[in-house]
Amino acid sequence: MKKRQTILAASILSADFLHLGEQIQLAEKGGVDWIHLDVMDGHFVPNLSMGPFIVEACRRATHLPLDVHLMIDQPDQLLESFARAGADHLTIHVEACPDPFKTLELIRRLGLKAGISLKPETPVSAIQPFLKKVNGVLVMSVTPGYSGQLYESASTTRLAEVRHALDETRADAWLAVDGGINPDNIRQAHLAGANVFVSATAIFKNPQGIEAGILSLKNGLS
């Protein structure tokens, strides 16, 4: 099996927005690899969150890659705005795009890495046609919309299924998992085939601080 780089992405959904720049810098100091931003429209998911303005603010706070997860319907009209704001990766939902091939191509034309994501109830077969067109796949291990949810145990099997599909098609894409990732389950997600781990609460809500939260996740992986 090909050895893949392990990447830890800090999701700012659980950060203290009063001190967002400071919190991002602490996460960078603690050794995260990416900063992850969840964009929600209150329609595709039942919550509203950040837009291009927050991406732009994060870009000023860090040189780390900005991994932007678009949990929005009809994302095509906003891709350019997020690119201008400083995003490095844009991940769309297969359920939200009338033509994922077109949307993924638009992302690549903007010079960004393109990812595709699926909700827990969506069959893995829904993303199969796009595996060779993406830089990454994001498996949601909770119902998207809110931070602080518990990791759904069935996600481990889904991760293994997606990893098998990627390997079968020889797709050179990362496999990310997002939702309830903590020191107790990060290793099982890794063994199932994930190599990118998105974590919000375990990092930004750790009682001992952000850097301690990151260290605990890294220890959980080892």
Secondary structure, 3 states (H helix, E strand, C coil): CCCCCCEEEEEHHHCCHHHHHHHHHHHHHHCCCEEEEEEEECCCCCCECCCHHHHHHHHHHCCCCEEEEEECCCHHHHHHHHHHHCCCEEEEEHHHCCCHHHHHHHHHHCCCEEEEEECCCCCHHHCHHHHHHCCEEEEECCCCCCCCCCCCCHHHHHHHHHHHHHHHHCCCCEEEEECCCCCCCHHHHHHCCCCEEEECHHHHCCCCCHHHHHHHHHHHHC
